[in-house]
Structures are given as structure tokens and as C-alpha cells.
């Protein structure tokens, strides 16, 4: 795999693009904080981009399947660069509407770019290297997030807000150059793979009978909603903490601590899994997400704030890889495409609900009351899911034998 030039191109491009993406995200939060006093209005503005992605998702999937992956990646890359120009106009004019144009356009570009990239990876590496490549790609993205947010925090102290977006524009331009160097064999893939794609075109509804037949997968999918309560409200919480502590640099520090803790957790979980059962890992770290939310009651303290996000990052780093293994092993392979598409759509919808709700809560009751409420919800859901698991005798420990598709539907 390491002798494959496409692997190096994809990973290098992800690193550079990640730096641009996260410097831009920190810039978004800074601009919103300066222009919009209401947290609810901030949430509405941020949710517009997510809504655009949800609406465009099915169309994007169809276009990606019918087109050359490299072409989609290139067009999405150009779209990203154009979107940054909208944000530079927003800063120059002080107009929130230009920022809305930026958020919508960059989300639309991402809706096409990331699924196309995931579809391209199996075409540039061998099947035996897929798991390693996907894991490496996720770690590079996390490193880019940590480096990008730390860089943005420093730049905000010494440079102007616009400088963050010039860095983003440069990064996306370099990504476009890396994409041009990709050599993708679009004809690669077996007849079995092609027939699987044809089956995927039948839509999300076919996922539900499968989830009923494999209750462990369904339970794990529902459990992933617990950390989404925190993740969906992440950016608004960061803005609010920045206002409470009267510090712009705390934004970058929060993302850095959370990202480093996530990487440590994703590494440590391999060793934790040797001593703990899968059930223990899932429910313990779901509980730790609630603990991190309770810790933010002391958001005025820098130490407690960074500690809370470190706990969150470590918990997510252990929780999500464990959940992903359950999805990959226990979900029938013939349904992987539809299932992961359905999961992505479900997460986007949840982000919408959580984002708008967070904005309203922050305006009405404030951060401290909200995080206590979120912590109680997370803890209650964890206990309910544990009781439900025991009642229905659902086990996470052993992969179930795949049932023929005919038996499921």
C-alpha cells in the first residue's frame, strides 16, 4: 500500500484540505460571534448548510455512481474554492448573507466530495488494504483538525480574520492540484460489486427489515445518538465558552485538546478491547460523554473546560471505532452501502434538531443549565438502552452469522 502513489496523494490532500477546513470553521465561529448576538439565530444559520446537504444527498449519491469519481472530486474542489470567496466578501462587507452563501455552497461541495472520495478509495487500493487505508485516512483527518484549529487560534491573536480564509483558499487550491494527480481505474470492480450497487439503488427503506433481523446493529445505531447530542451542539458551545471566558484563543485550544484525546482514545481502545467486553466499552464511554457534559457546568474555568473536552474526545475515540466494528461485522455486506448512507442521513437530521435546540436553550436558559440538562438526557438514554438490551437479550460480543438477503426481506 505504501508504494501506491494514489495513497500518498489522498492522504497528503486530506492533510492540507483539513488544515483549510478547520481554519475556516474557527473563522466562521469568530464571525458569527461578532455579528449575531442570538445563539438561536447562530444555530439557524449553521443549520441552513446542513439542510442543503440533506436535500442534495440523494442526488449526489446518484451522480457519484453515474460519473467518474475524479471528475466529481475536481468539481467539488472548485466549488470549495468559490465558496471561500463568498466568505471573504462577507468579511469585507460585514454581510451575514454572504456567509449564508458560503455555508450553503461549502456544504454542497462536501456533500459531493466526501462520498466520492469514499467511493474512490476502493478503486485505488487493494481489498486487503481497505481497512488500514480507511483507518489511516481518519487519523490524518483528525491530525489535520487538531493542527488546523491550533493554527487558527494563533492566527486570530496575531492576524486578521480574513487571513484564516486566505489559508483555506490556498489549502483548497493545493487539494485541487493533488486531485489532478490521482489516477483512478474507474473500470475496476467485480460483477458482484456492480450488482451490489444496483441493489443499493432500491433505497433506504430496505434497511429497516435488516435492522429488525439484526437487533445488535439497530441498538448500536440508536446508541450513537447519545454522543450526537454533544457533537451536534459542539460549535455553539465553543462560541458560548469563548464569550464566557472572553477569549478567542480558547476555541483553538478546545478543538486541539478534544482532537488529541480522540486520537489517544482510538489508539487505546485496541488494548481496552482485550480486557473489556464490547458491551462494557459502549455503555461506559456513553456514560463518559454525559460526564463531560456535566463538567461543562464549570465552563468559566479554563482547566475544567479543556478537561471536559479531553474526556469527550477520549470517550468518542473509544466509542465510535467500537460501534463501527459492530456495523461492519454484523450488518450483511450486501446492505453496507444503503446502511451507511442511511446512517449519514440520520446523523445529518439529528444535527439539525440538536443545533436548533441548542441555540434555543442557550438563549433561554444559558450554557450551564443546558449542559446539565444534556448530561441528564445522555445518562437517562444510556440507562434505558442498557435495560432494553437486557430485556431483549441483545448481545454485542459475537458477530452474528449473515442471513441470506432473501430471508431478510
Buried (B, 14 or more C-beta within 10 A) or exposed (E): BEEBEBBBBBBBBBBBBBBBBBBBBBBBBBBBBEBBEEBBBBBBBBBBBBBBBBEBBEEBBEBBBEBEBBBBBBBBBBBBBBBBBBBBBBBEEEBBEBBBBBBBBBBBBBBBBBBBBBBBBBBBBEEEBEEEBBEBBBBBBBBBBBBBBBBBBEBBEEEEBBBBBBBBBBBBBBBBEBBEEBEBEEEEEEEEEEEBEEBBEEEBEBBEBBBEBBBBBBBBBBBBBBBBBBBBBBBBBBBBBBBBBEBBBBBBBBBBBBBBBBBBBBEEBEEBBEEBEBBEBBBBBBBBBBBBBBBBBBBEBBEBBBBBBBBBBBBBBBBBBBBBBBBBBBBBEBBBBBBBBBBBBBBBEBBBEBBBBBBBBBBEEBBBEBBBBBBEBBBEBBEEBBEEBEEEEBBBEEEBEBEEBEEBE
